[in-house]
Amino acid sequence: MARPVDARKDQALINILTANARTSVSEIAKVLGVSRATAQGRIARLERDGTIAGYTTVLGKEDHGTTISAIILIELEVKQQGGVIAALRKRTEVVNCYTLSGPFDLFVRLSCATSAHLDEVIDWIAEMDGVRRTTSSILLARKFER
């Protein structure tokens, strides 16, 4: 188990990378008050341990002509979660999938090139074996992201 000071520095490092994954190791070391080698070692350990699973590109507000996004809440039949998640994982339009507490079991974010394509994917999800019902919301504008 990491010492509390180490755990706080790891969380601070994660917060820095969450805000900007392109922050240089030198800048991270400076903010954390550690050497560059120590910061690089922490990053490597967090990646190796699976705490940091990868890095991604977050598109700005400009219209990149690429996507329309939606949030789909899914209520599942009993004991069908594994099969539904496996099927969702195979679709590149599914950007995120989270389990939930409450009346819905899954929270899924979709990203499609057109509204017609989005409609097809939403219909596909609704017709999947194991899906009891869905509720969909189109994402209009990102106000901020961390």
N, C-alpha and C positions, 0 to 999 in steps of 0.2 A: 504494500500500500504506500502510495506517495505521501511524503511529508506534507502538512498543510501549506507550507510556503511553496513547495514545488507544485502542488495542485493549483494554487492561486496563480502561479506564473504560467502553468499550462493553460489555464482558463483565459488568462490575459492574452497569451499567444493565439489561442483559438479565436478570441474576439477580434484581434488585429487582422487575422487572415479572413475572418468572416466579413469584416468591413471592406477589405481589399486584399484579395488573394495574391496580388502582384507586389505586395509590400516586400521590399528587399530584406534579406536576412540581416544585413547590417542595421537597417532601420528597426527591425524587430528587436535585435540585441540592444540597441540604444534605449528603446522604450522599456524593455524589461530590466535594463541595468545589468546585463550579463555580457559575456564575450560573444563574438560572432560564432565561434566554434560551439559554445554552449547552446546558443539559439538553434544552430543547424542540427545539433544532436537532439534537441527537444523535438524539433519538427520531424526528424527521421524516426524517432521513437514513437511519436503520435501516429505517424503514417504506418509504421510497422505493426503497432498495436491495433490498428483499424479505427482509432479515434478520428483521424483525418482519412477519409476514404477516397478523396479526390478533390479536384478543383474544377471549376466550371466558368463559363462565360455568361455574364448577365448583360443582356442587351439594354440599351438606353431607351429613352422615350421616343426617339425618332421612329418613324414607320419604316421598318426594314422590309416591308412587303412579304413577311414570312408567315405570320401566324394569327390565328384567332384562338383564344384560350377559354376554357370553361372549367368549372368545378363541378364534379359529380359526386353526390352523396349516395351510397349504395347500402341497401339493407339486404342481408344475405339469408338464405335458407340455413337451417341449423347444420353445422359441420361442413359447410361448403367453402369456407374461406380459402383453404389451400389451393383448390382447383381454380377458383376465380382469380386469385392473385397470380398464379402461374400463367393463366391466359392473358391477364392484363400486362404482365412483364414482357410478353412477346411482342406487344404492339408499341411501335416507336412513338406513337402519338401520346402515350401515357407517360407524362413527365414525372409525376410523383404519385405515390400510393401510401396512405397512412391508415392504421387501424384507429377506431374511435370508440369511446364509451358513449352511451346514450342510444337513441332510437336507430341511428345508422351505424353500420359496421365499418365502412371504408370511406375515406375521403380521397378522391382521385382528381388530379389536375391533368387536363388534356391540352395539347397544342396541335392545331391543324392548319393547313394552308388556306382553306376556304371554309365558309359556313356550311356548304353542302357536305364537305368531307367531315366536318365536326358532327353534323347531323347523322351521318352514316355511322360514325364511331359510337355516338351516344345510343343509337338504335342497337348496334351490335352488343354494347354492354347490357342494355335493358333486356335483350333476348338471351343472354347467356344462361346456361344451366346453373342454378344456385343463386341467381339474383332474384330477390323477391320484388323490390321496387327501387326506383332511383329518383333523385331530384337534381335538376341541373340548373346552373347559373352561369351565364356568360360573363367573363371578366372584361370590364370596360377600360379601366385605366389603372396603372400602378402608381400609387402615391409615393411609396418608398419601399425599399427592400434592404434587408441586412444580410 
